[in-house]
Amino acid sequence: FDEYEATVSPMRMSISEDSILFAESCKIKETGCSLVYEFVFRKAGENSSIFSARFMNAGERSIPPDLHESLMAKIEILATSIKAYAEKNGTNLRH
């Protein structure tokens, strides 16, 4: 969010032996957007895991196209980073 001033608040973090769930809310002053972002990383088997992420519009204003593209790019970077980490540590990851 280099171009925006945002207020980010953690909503939920749950860590267990087989999964991680993280969710946060985000309000962007310049656009008036309110979003919820979450990701789940879950063990799917002995040698595989599942990663999923999404952001949801939680306000009345739609998400501007440039912000949508930026968020999707950041999710892709996160998925790639987690995949690399999992593979380095002996877990295959699909997303």
PyMOL commands that set and color helices and strands:
alter all, ss='L'
color gray80, all
select helices_A, chain A and resi 65-88
alter helices_A, ss='H'
color red, helices_A
select strands_A, chain A and resi 6-15+19-28+33-45+48-57+92-94
alter strands_A, ss='S'
color yellow, strands_A
deselect
rebuild
show_as cartoon
